[in-house]
Amino acid sequence: MLVYVVEVKVKEEWIDQFKTATIKNHQNTIQEPGNYRFDVLQNKEEPGCFTLYEVYESEEAVQAHKETEHYQEWKETVEKMMAEPRKGIKHDVVAPGDESQW
């Protein structure tokens, strides 16, 4: 199991459009085999700061996600909205160790 935590800083004038595009990506991603979770979080103190919390079964599931039409559309759509390049950090899950606890 792999977790990606992606930090995205969005220009203030694009926040609503970013949310719309990202929710669409979220709705499609959670339908993918191999995706266990895809949360979209907005910082309460800095509304232009978002965190995407993504959990996948395997590296193959991550690669399959990156090849989907909805991900490619999201990536292209939101690029102009970002105040700086997004930062994705890959994590291994330490606990819970049993997927049934998810």
C-alpha positions as CSV (number, residue, x, y, z in Angstrom):
1,M,0.0,0.0,0.0
2,L,1.3,3.5,-0.9
3,V,0.2,6.9,0.3
4,Y,0.8,10.1,-1.6
5,V,0.5,13.4,0.1
6,V,0.3,16.2,-2.4
7,E,0.6,19.8,-1.4
8,V,-0.9,22.3,-3.8
9,K,-0.8,26.1,-3.5
10,V,-3.5,27.8,-5.6
11,K,-3.7,31.4,-6.7
12,E,-6.5,33.2,-4.8
13,E,-8.5,34.0,-7.9
14,W,-8.6,30.3,-9.0
15,I,-9.6,28.7,-5.7
16,D,-13.2,27.9,-6.7
17,Q,-12.3,26.6,-10.1
18,F,-9.5,24.4,-8.6
19,K,-12.0,22.9,-6.1
20,T,-14.4,22.1,-8.9
21,A,-11.7,20.5,-11.1
22,T,-10.3,18.6,-8.1
23,I,-13.6,17.3,-6.9
24,K,-14.3,15.9,-10.4
25,N,-10.9,14.2,-10.4
26,H,-11.6,12.8,-6.9
27,Q,-15.0,11.4,-7.9
28,N,-13.4,9.5,-10.8
29,T,-10.3,8.4,-8.9
30,I,-12.3,6.8,-6.1
31,Q,-13.9,4.5,-8.8
32,E,-10.5,3.2,-9.9
33,P,-9.5,-0.3,-8.9
34,G,-6.5,-0.1,-6.7
35,N,-7.5,3.3,-5.2
36,Y,-8.4,3.0,-1.5
37,R,-8.8,6.7,-0.6
38,F,-8.6,10.1,-2.2
39,D,-9.2,13.0,0.2
40,V,-9.2,16.7,-0.8
41,L,-8.3,19.0,2.1
42,Q,-8.3,22.8,2.2
43,N,-6.3,24.7,4.8
44,K,-8.7,26.7,7.0
45,E,-6.1,29.4,7.7
46,E,-4.7,29.6,4.1
47,P,-7.6,28.8,1.7
48,G,-5.3,28.6,-1.3
49,C,-3.4,25.7,0.3
50,F,-4.7,22.2,-0.5
51,T,-3.6,18.8,0.5
52,L,-4.5,15.7,-1.5
53,Y,-4.3,12.5,0.5
54,E,-4.2,9.5,-1.9
55,V,-4.0,5.8,-0.9
56,Y,-3.2,3.1,-3.5
57,E,-2.9,-0.6,-3.5
58,S,0.4,-0.6,-5.4
59,E,2.8,1.4,-7.6
60,E,1.0,-0.1,-10.6
61,A,-2.3,1.4,-9.4
62,V,-0.6,4.8,-9.1
63,Q,0.8,4.5,-12.6
64,A,-2.6,3.4,-13.9
65,H,-4.2,6.5,-12.2
66,K,-1.7,8.8,-13.8
67,E,-2.7,7.4,-17.3
68,T,-6.4,8.0,-16.8
69,E,-8.2,10.6,-18.9
70,H,-9.6,12.3,-15.8
71,Y,-6.2,12.7,-14.2
72,Q,-4.7,14.1,-17.4
73,E,-7.6,16.5,-17.7
74,W,-7.1,17.6,-14.1
75,K,-3.4,18.1,-14.4
76,E,-3.8,20.2,-17.5
77,T,-6.7,22.2,-16.1
78,V,-5.1,23.1,-12.8
79,E,-1.6,23.9,-13.9
80,K,-2.3,27.6,-14.6
81,M,-4.1,27.8,-11.2
82,M,-1.1,26.9,-9.1
83,A,1.0,29.6,-7.4
84,E,3.9,27.1,-7.5
85,P,4.5,23.6,-8.7
86,R,2.7,20.9,-6.6
87,K,4.7,18.8,-4.2
88,G,4.0,15.1,-3.9
89,I,5.6,13.0,-1.2
90,K,5.3,9.2,-1.3
91,H,4.8,7.3,2.0
92,D,4.8,3.8,3.2
93,V,2.0,2.9,5.7
94,V,3.3,1.9,9.1
95,A,0.0,1.7,11.0
96,P,-2.6,0.6,10.6
97,G,-0.9,-2.4,9.1
98,D,-4.1,-4.3,8.3
99,E,-6.2,-3.0,5.3
100,S,-9.4,-4.0,7.1
101,Q,-8.8,-1.1,9.5
102,W,-9.0,1.4,6.7
